[in-house]
Amino acid sequence: MLYYSTSKQSPTVNFRDATIAGLAPDKGLYFPSEVPKYEPAFIKNIRKYSNEEIAFTVIRPFVGDCIPGNLLRDIVSETVNFPFPLHTIKENIYSLELFHGPTLAFKDVGARFMSRCLSFFNREKKEKVLVLVATSGDTGGAVANGFFNVPGIDVVILYPSGKVSDFQEMQLTTLGGNVTACKVDGTFDDCQALVKQAFADDGLKSHVSLSSANSINVARWLPQQFYYLFAYQQWQHEDVPPVFSVPSGNFGNLCAGLLAYACGLPVDHFIAACNANDAVYDYIQSGIFGAKPTIATISNAMDVGNPSNFARLLALFNEDHVSVRKVLSAYSISDEETKATLLRVFRDRNYLLDPHGAVAFRSLELFLEEHPAKKGILLETAHPVKFQNVVQPLINEAVEIPAGHNSPVTSGKLTQKLSSRYSDFKEFLLQPGFGK
Ligand SMILES: *Cc1c(COP(=O)(O)O)cnc(C)c1O
């Protein structure tokens, strides 16, 4: 499989080079040059397959011969070694729980897969790879955990000061080792801009070998297809394919679902469930896209004003707005509505959503009001305990940390403070020791 850049200036590359590069040299995102189709028997018999077998079958054509089959099997089985249950909330709404991984959010899957691929690709090099990642909340923890102590890799995480939850900040700042967390005086989009600028800086790249662990990286993006197949494997309504409601910020997760659909997964419709950050919502309504300043909300992992993966959304539909609208609807849900939904579902259905899941639930409800014969799945992307500060006052109860997951240690936070100026960031990265 070859990957082309969505900016169409850079040459095509294989999975290995796309993973190492992160962003293409022309600043486009790598996108598969062909869409592999599932064997009809694979979908028909999907109940007979284990999660490992599903994941291996799905990812194999995208990796090609860049990783030997037996090793890819090992990587995949380490990636999906926790449950992905489909929970019935009511007769037509189901929740795919993606929060049973080590950092209690869905990003564990992509981070675990990518760290192992990158470590394999770098196995013979003397110099370390320096992985840069900007986070709106959950990426940082997942990447820190997924890459912690992985040989040959140093990690620098940028997060917006005061805009991630306490639990999230603990998860990304307390590991130490090969993981450095930087608290940036700015928004998530500022963090993302710093990472993008570093990638475009040839002077910097002549000193350190850079890679990115944001969902722009194909090795983080592609394994997110698994969720949709795991959901379908548990789906009981063979003649009514599911509608998927995806809480969206940078749009990596949703684009992975759309890719699985293009490969042949039966899906009725997709919903981009957005908070007040509604750039893609506006595009779906009007056909015109414009990046917007980030707005802080209670579903903070979706506070993205200029979603990176929008380029992939366009690539999936050959930039045709009419085709986009056939498959994808969007909703923008306010914080008030998110809170009301969270509380209502907790009271009426005895099911505790996190704020991101509540945005997806409400979006799905609105869609189903117009399409009463359909049934849908919302992707519950994080455990509510990660948003204790929002959830606890609402329901008037403390949320328990699930068994087997310890509270991140509250002492010894290791953070480096940075301004949002690129020159400061560069100086920081050029310190001796990084990536050596
Ligand atoms: C990252 C994140 C999202 C947004 O996912 P994208 O792939 O960036 O659209 C939604 N919910 C949670 C909990 C997240 O951590």
PDBQT file of the ligand as one rigid body, heavy atoms in Angstrom, charges set to zero:
ROOT
HETATM    1  C1  LIG A 501      -9.698  12.947  21.224  1.00  0.00    +0.000 C 
HETATM    2  C2  LIG A 501     -11.060  12.763  21.740  1.00  0.00    +0.000 A 
HETATM    3  C3  LIG A 501     -12.180  12.991  20.928  1.00  0.00    +0.000 A 
HETATM    4  C4  LIG A 501     -12.055  13.528  19.531  1.00  0.00    +0.000 C 
HETATM    5  O1  LIG A 501     -11.523  12.571  18.632  1.00  0.00    +0.000 OA
HETATM    6  P1  LIG A 501     -10.989  13.045  17.202  1.00  0.00    +0.000 P 
HETATM    7  O2  LIG A 501     -10.479  11.810  16.562  1.00  0.00    +0.000 OA
HETATM    8  O3  LIG A 501      -9.940  14.057  17.451  1.00  0.00    +0.000 OA
HETATM    9  O4  LIG A 501     -12.157  13.628  16.484  1.00  0.00    +0.000 OA
HETATM   10  C5  LIG A 501     -13.434  12.723  21.451  1.00  0.00    +0.000 A 
HETATM   11  N1  LIG A 501     -13.585  12.280  22.716  1.00  0.00    +0.000 NA
HETATM   12  C6  LIG A 501     -12.540  12.075  23.525  1.00  0.00    +0.000 A 
HETATM   13  C7  LIG A 501     -12.793  11.628  24.905  1.00  0.00    +0.000 C 
HETATM   14  C8  LIG A 501     -11.242  12.304  23.067  1.00  0.00    +0.000 A 
HETATM   15  O5  LIG A 501     -10.210  12.091  23.878  1.00  0.00    +0.000 OA
ENDROOT
TORSDOF 0
